[in-house]
Amino acid sequence: MKKIIYLSFCFILSLSLSFAQTSDNPWAVSVGANLVGIQDDSVDSDTGFGLPALSLSRYISSGLSLGAQWGANSLDINSVSIDYYSLDGIIKYNISEGNTVPYLFGGYGLTSFNDGFDREGMFPSNEVARTYLGGVGVNFFVSDNWAIAASTSYRSASENGAYNHLQHVIGVSYNFGSQDTDKDGVSDKKDACPEVPGLKEFDGCPDGDSDGIPDNKDACPEEAGSADLNGCPDSDGDGVADNEDACPDAAGSAEMGGCPDSDGDGVSDKDDACPNQAGENNGCPWPDSDGDGVLDKDDACPNEAGTDNGCPDKSLPQELTDFLNSDKSKIMFMISSSRISKGGSAKLSEIKALMEKFADAVLTIEGHASSDGPTDYNQKLSERRAKAVKDALVSMGVDASRLNTAAFGETRPAADNNTSEGRASNRRVEFDRRVEIKVKD
């Protein structure tokens, strides 16, 4: 029967696993049973199974622990019932860390083989042998603090009345001593948030918004968010976290602080006075109040049309200036045509008369086209219209050196090309007050 118990013990020993005693739980106390087998061929002995086996140890550092152990047993030696006691100081070294932690241990102590005669004390001097021991062991944690412990050691006790022997111990161990201020099951040494109860998977820190990001790493611990935004939400899905988004309910860009810029003028809609019109004037286009082609911000006379820095050119005859600034100076054309109508010829006669009256005036003739047809075609059509007007004035007797031409195709519409009336207004030649008009000295 004892042999079966011994073999079962060795089998359990071979399967036992554990976490090591560490600085997190530096103290370990264990209780169990022990098997003692005499290693001396000169005596007839059995293997004794006894209780208890006790130990207490303290983790030091670098895998080393110091402690003491005590065991009691009984066995037959040479048909005499012997009471067995041991008391040792030991040093233990963990071989590895992880789920399985085997260890080596050694020590020095006292062993008593008491034959039953009445002697005083647990370790009377004539029955006590000084003992050197060395062995191996392994532990298996079944919870954070509790473990199954097993070890085997060879004990050298060769003095009179003692025997060299093997001692095998199996039992349970309770590791303790770590501080857990917030009582969350994570020791303060491992707890990144030691004063706030948390979760083991987050090193003892809480996750208040349950977004999978612990509060100590969550920029928005009370609002569920994504890891790429440091735990913050992004309500409009524009990649800018709500806590940094000036427009959290309208998708925008990081450059605009999370706000949109509908007209692409570099001014976010929330700050843009004209969000649907590109401009540099608080997001609006700069106005040209007098329509002279000089923006008000650059116009010395914003409410009075002119070509002299936005002001009327006082050196020009008023009669000629008034005519050029009126619709009388516009020559209209039919679609895809550069032929001058009768009405256009009448206007040219007035211009010819003014050119004769003011012999030092030099004009520039501008040709334009509507958006009908391809762009290249419209450009060439505007060139033909400007040339036709110049040729007509030259044929009326105006010196060609006093007439310049420019053609703009469909790029400078006077009206909306999306309507038939607008396109008709764009088929024109005009003497625009914005072009060069000089009076010779």
C-alpha positions as a printed Julia matrix, in Angstrom:
441×3 Matrix{Float64}:
   0.0     0.0     0.0
   2.79    2.42    0.9
   4.47    1.64   -2.41
   1.31    2.61   -4.3
   1.13    5.86   -2.33
   4.77    6.58   -3.09
   4.33    5.98   -6.84
   1.19    8.12   -6.89
   3.09   10.88   -5.16
   5.87   10.8    -7.76
   3.29   10.91  -10.57
   1.64   14.0    -9.09
   5.08   15.56   -8.7
   5.8    15.09  -12.39
   2.56   16.87  -13.38
   2.64   19.79  -10.95
   3.07   23.32  -12.42
   3.04   26.87  -10.99
   3.74   30.55  -11.02
   6.76   31.48   -8.98
   6.76   33.27   -5.67
   7.64   36.85   -6.63
   7.88   40.37   -5.23
   4.16   40.81   -5.91
   3.35   38.2    -3.26
   6.65   37.88   -1.41
   5.52   35.65    1.44
   4.54   32.01    0.96
   3.28   29.58    3.55
   2.58   25.94    2.67
   1.13   22.88    4.35
   1.09   19.32    3.11
   2.22   15.73    3.54
   5.63   14.16    3.15
   7.1    10.8     2.16
  10.42    9.69    3.63
  12.5     6.89    2.14
  15.73    5.65    3.82
  18.73    5.39    1.45
  20.82    2.86    3.41
  21.13   -0.78    2.2
  22.36   -1.92    5.6
  19.01   -1.45    7.26
  15.56   -2.81    6.63
  13.13    0.09    6.28
   9.88    1.11    4.7
   8.68    4.38    3.18
   6.82    6.51    5.67
   3.9     8.79    4.82
   3.27   11.5     7.37
   1.73   14.81    8.35
   2.32   17.67    8.49
   4.96   19.28    6.28
   5.1    23.03    6.85
   7.17   25.81    5.31
   7.44   29.59    5.32
   9.55   31.56    2.83
  10.21   35.12    1.74
  11.08   36.22   -1.79
  14.27   38.31   -1.92
  15.08   39.18   -5.55
  16.26   37.76   -8.86
  14.39   34.5    -8.33
  15.88   33.85   -4.88
  13.82   33.08   -1.76
  14.84   32.28    1.82
  12.78   30.23    4.26
  12.38   27.42    6.77
  10.58   24.09    6.62
   9.47   21.52    9.17
   8.21   17.97    8.69
   6.91   15.1    10.81
   6.56   11.42    9.85
   6.81    7.87   11.14
   8.36    4.76    9.59
   9.77    1.31   10.49
  13.53    0.81   10.54
  14.76   -2.66   11.41
  11.25   -3.47   12.64
  11.38   -0.57   15.1
   8.8     2.19   14.85
  10.62    5.48   14.4
   9.24    8.99   14.8
  10.78   11.3    12.23
  11.17   15.1    12.51
  13.08   17.61   10.37
  13.74   21.34   10.65
  15.74   23.16    7.96
  16.7    26.54    6.68
  16.57   26.68    2.87
  17.4    28.9    -0.09
  15.38   28.51   -3.26
  16.1    29.61   -6.85
  13.41   29.8    -9.55
  14.78   28.39  -12.81
  12.31   30.19  -15.06
   9.2    32.35  -15.05
   5.82   31.9   -16.66
   3.08   29.36  -16.13
   5.54   26.61  -15.31
   8.26   27.47  -12.82
  10.57   24.69  -11.67
  13.03   25.59   -8.95
  16.15   24.31   -7.19
  16.65   24.48   -3.45
  19.23   23.57   -0.86
  19.81   24.02    2.83
  21.04   22.95    6.21
  19.1    21.68    9.21
  18.44   19.03   11.81
  16.84   15.59   11.48
  15.63   13.33   14.3
  15.0     9.56   14.1
  13.35    8.9    17.49
  13.1     5.19   18.38
  10.45    5.74   21.03
  12.55    5.69   24.17
  11.64    8.44   26.59
  13.95   11.38   26.01
  13.28   15.01   26.6
  12.69   17.45   23.74
  11.75   17.09   20.13
  15.39   17.05   19.06
  17.33   15.38   21.96
  21.04   15.65   21.32
  21.76   11.96   20.94
  19.03   11.54   18.3
  19.63   14.66   16.22
  21.76   14.68   13.1
  23.04   17.67   11.24
  21.65   17.49    7.74
  22.59   18.91    4.34
  19.94   18.84    1.66
  19.38   19.65   -1.99
  16.44   19.13   -4.27
  14.05   20.27   -6.99
  10.46   21.37   -6.93
   7.67   22.87   -8.99
   4.48   24.8    -8.18
   1.14   25.27   -9.89
  -1.09   28.27   -9.13
  -4.82   27.54   -9.15
  -5.64   31.19   -8.36
  -3.78   34.43   -7.82
  -2.69   33.35   -4.34
  -3.18   29.6    -4.03
  -0.88   27.0    -5.53
  -0.22   23.27   -5.48
   3.39   22.69   -4.4
   5.55   19.6    -4.83
   9.23   18.92   -4.2
  11.75   16.14   -3.7
  15.13   16.38   -1.96
  18.07   14.26   -0.91
  19.05   14.7     2.75
  22.5    13.77    3.98
  22.32   12.85    7.71
  25.03   10.28    8.26
  25.72   10.78   11.97
  25.04    8.02   14.53
  21.35    7.22   14.79
  20.56    8.95   11.48
  20.32    7.94    7.85
  20.68    9.49    4.44
  17.18    9.69    3.02
  14.83   11.13    0.4
  12.04   13.43    1.43
   9.12   14.16   -0.91
   6.57   16.84   -0.07
   3.24   17.7    -1.68
   0.76   20.26   -0.45
  -0.82   23.64   -0.99
   0.86   27.02   -0.79
  -0.63   30.42   -0.09
   1.3    33.43   -1.35
   0.57   36.77    0.23
   2.04   40.11    1.19
   1.3    42.22   -1.87
  -0.48   45.54   -1.4
  -3.66   46.19   -3.38
  -4.87   49.65   -2.34
  -7.91   49.75   -4.64
  -8.86   46.08   -4.04
  -9.17   45.31   -7.75
  -7.1    42.13   -7.63
  -4.02   43.77   -9.18
  -1.14   44.41   -6.8
   0.06   47.98   -6.48
   3.4    47.05   -8.04
   1.62   45.94  -11.22
  -1.28   48.41  -11.02
  -0.93   51.4   -13.36
  -3.86   52.99  -11.47
  -3.25   51.78   -7.89
  -5.84   54.05   -6.26
  -8.71   53.43   -8.71
 -10.32   49.98   -9.11
  -9.82   48.66  -12.61
  -9.42   45.61  -14.81
  -6.58   43.13  -15.01
  -6.43   43.38  -18.81
  -5.71   47.11  -18.43
  -3.07   46.7   -15.71
  -5.52   47.69  -13.0
  -6.93   50.79  -14.73
 -10.66   51.31  -15.38
 -12.34   51.77  -18.75
 -15.21   54.08  -17.84
 -16.71   54.34  -21.33
 -16.13   50.65  -22.24
 -14.41   51.49  -25.53
 -11.5    49.13  -24.96
  -9.09   51.95  -24.07
  -8.17   52.32  -20.37
  -8.94   55.68  -18.81
  -5.26   56.47  -18.21
  -4.7    56.35  -21.98
  -8.12   57.7   -23.01
  -8.29   61.4   -23.94
 -12.09   61.17  -23.61
 -12.64   58.71  -20.72
 -16.38   59.44  -20.47
 -17.17   59.12  -24.19
 -16.61   55.94  -26.21
 -14.25   56.48  -29.13
 -11.64   54.81  -31.31
  -8.02   53.93  -30.63
  -6.7    56.03  -33.54
  -8.32   59.12  -31.94
  -7.01   58.32  -28.44
 -10.4    57.08  -27.28
 -12.41   60.1   -28.45
 -15.53   60.01  -30.67
 -15.79   61.52  -34.16
 -19.48   62.32  -34.69
 -19.13   63.61  -38.25
 -16.61   60.98  -39.37
 -14.1    63.47  -40.74
 -11.11   62.03  -38.88
 -10.98   64.9   -36.38
 -11.97   63.97  -32.82
 -14.97   65.85  -31.44
 -12.9    67.38  -28.64
 -10.64   68.99  -31.26
 -13.34   69.6   -33.91
 -14.61   73.18  -34.21
 -17.55   71.78  -36.24
 -18.25   68.34  -34.69
 -21.54   67.92  -36.57
 -20.27   68.89  -40.04
 -17.58   66.89  -41.81
 -14.55   68.96  -42.66
 -10.77   68.74  -42.82
  -7.98   68.79  -40.3
  -6.59   71.95  -41.94
  -9.87   73.73  -41.22
 -10.05   72.46  -37.62
 -12.64   69.87  -38.6
 -14.9    72.4   -40.41
 -15.91   72.36  -44.08
 -14.81   74.94  -46.67
 -17.55   74.69  -49.3
 -16.12   77.27  -51.71
 -12.49   76.21  -51.27
 -11.21   79.7   -50.52
  -9.27   78.66  -47.42
 -11.81   80.17  -45.01
 -13.91   77.64  -43.09
 -17.66   77.95  -43.53
 -18.17   78.93  -39.88
 -15.94   81.99  -40.42
 -16.88   82.63  -44.07
 -19.28   85.52  -44.71
 -19.89   84.04  -48.18
 -19.53   80.25  -47.73
 -20.63   79.52  -51.31
 -18.48   82.18  -53.0
 -14.7    82.06  -52.93
 -13.04   85.23  -51.84
 -10.38   86.85  -49.71
 -12.62   89.48  -48.08
 -13.79   87.51  -45.01
 -14.42   84.69  -47.43
 -16.25   86.93  -49.93
 -15.11   88.33  -53.29
 -13.84   91.88  -53.17
 -16.52   94.21  -54.57
 -16.18   96.59  -57.53
 -18.91   99.08  -56.69
 -18.46  101.29  -59.76
 -17.88   98.4   -62.16
 -14.69   99.88  -63.6
 -12.68   96.67  -63.21
 -10.7    98.02  -60.25
 -11.64   96.3   -56.97
 -12.8    98.64  -54.24
  -9.8    97.71  -52.08
  -7.5    99.03  -54.83
  -9.82  101.74  -56.22
  -8.99  105.32  -55.32
 -12.54  106.25  -56.45
 -14.66  103.16  -55.57
 -17.96  104.89  -56.39
 -16.82  106.58  -59.61
 -15.71  104.57  -62.66
 -12.41  105.42  -64.2
  -9.15  104.18  -65.64
  -6.79  106.32  -63.62
  -6.25  104.14  -60.53
  -9.99  103.59  -60.57
 -10.8   107.27  -61.06
 -12.0   109.05  -64.2
  -9.16  110.11  -66.51
  -9.44  113.89  -66.46
  -7.13  114.17  -69.45
  -9.72  112.58  -71.8
 -12.47  114.62  -73.41
 -15.67  114.06  -71.43
 -17.75  113.63  -74.57
 -15.55  110.73  -75.75
 -15.4   109.2   -72.27
 -19.2   109.34  -71.88
 -19.71  107.7   -75.25
 -17.25  104.87  -74.53
 -18.86  104.27  -71.13
 -22.32  103.89  -72.65
 -23.98  101.04  -74.53
 -23.64  103.15  -77.71
 -20.05  101.94  -77.98
 -21.06   98.23  -78.12
 -21.3    96.57  -81.53
 -23.49   93.46  -81.42
 -23.19   90.41  -83.72
 -25.31   87.46  -84.76
 -24.33   83.94  -83.68
 -21.1    82.68  -85.31
 -20.85   85.91  -87.3
 -18.38   88.77  -87.6
 -20.58   90.73  -90.0
 -21.39   94.27  -88.81
 -25.12   95.08  -88.84
 -26.66   98.38  -89.96
 -27.08   99.42  -86.35
 -23.44   98.6   -85.71
 -22.37  100.66  -88.73
 -24.34  103.64  -87.39
 -22.49  103.41  -84.06
 -19.17  103.22  -85.9
 -20.07  106.4   -87.76
 -20.47  108.14  -84.37
 -17.13  106.79  -83.22
 -15.49  107.91  -86.46
 -16.9   111.42  -85.93
 -15.55  111.53  -82.36
 -12.14  110.29  -83.56
 -12.08  113.16  -86.07
 -13.15  115.62  -83.4
 -10.5   114.42  -80.98
  -7.62  113.68  -83.29
  -5.19  112.64  -80.54
  -7.33  109.81  -79.12
  -6.11  106.21  -79.45
  -8.64  103.37  -78.86
  -8.43   99.65  -78.26
 -11.17   97.47  -79.73
 -12.17   94.37  -77.73
 -13.72   91.33  -79.4
 -15.93   88.88  -77.43
 -18.01   85.74  -78.06
 -20.69   83.73  -76.3
 -20.1    80.16  -75.1
 -21.78   78.59  -78.15
 -19.31   76.3   -79.85
 -15.79   75.16  -78.88
 -13.5    77.49  -76.94
 -10.86   77.68  -79.69
 -13.54   78.54  -82.25
 -14.93   81.3   -80.03
 -11.47   82.78  -79.54
 -10.9    83.03  -83.27
 -14.42   84.39  -83.77
 -13.73   87.2   -81.27
 -10.52   88.02  -83.15
 -12.45   88.27  -86.44
 -15.06   90.57  -84.85
 -12.4    92.95  -83.46
 -10.64   92.99  -86.84
 -13.93   93.6   -88.67
 -14.64   96.7   -86.54
 -11.11   98.03  -87.01
 -11.26   97.45  -90.76
 -14.62   99.23  -90.92
 -13.26  102.29  -89.05
 -10.14  102.31  -91.22
 -12.36  102.17  -94.31
 -14.21  105.2   -92.92
 -10.95  107.1   -92.77
  -9.66  106.5   -89.22
  -5.88  106.06  -89.11
  -5.09  102.38  -88.34
  -2.28  103.47  -85.96
  -4.91  104.95  -83.66
  -6.73  101.6   -83.34
  -5.57   98.58  -81.31
  -7.38   95.25  -81.07
  -7.73   92.59  -78.35
  -9.76   89.36  -78.39
 -11.04   87.44  -75.35
 -13.22   84.73  -76.83
 -15.8    83.54  -74.28
 -13.63   84.34  -71.2
 -15.2    87.73  -70.35
 -18.97   87.36  -70.59
 -21.09   90.47  -70.02
 -24.15   88.33  -69.18
 -25.09   84.76  -68.22
 -24.18   82.28  -70.95
 -26.83   79.88  -69.62
 -29.63   81.93  -71.19
 -30.24   82.84  -74.84
 -30.52   86.53  -73.93
 -27.22   86.4   -72.07
 -25.43   84.67  -74.92
 -26.79   87.29  -77.35
 -25.35   90.05  -75.12
 -21.95   88.36  -75.18
 -21.58   88.41  -78.98
 -20.05   91.86  -79.09
 -17.24   94.29  -79.69
 -16.83   97.1   -77.23
 -14.51   99.93  -76.44
 -14.1    99.1   -72.8
 -13.07  101.87  -70.45
 -10.66   99.4   -68.85
  -8.51   99.18  -71.98
  -5.79  101.63  -72.88
  -7.11  104.93  -74.18
  -4.43  107.59  -74.68
  -4.43  111.17  -75.84
  -1.26  112.2   -77.64
   0.6   115.23  -76.45
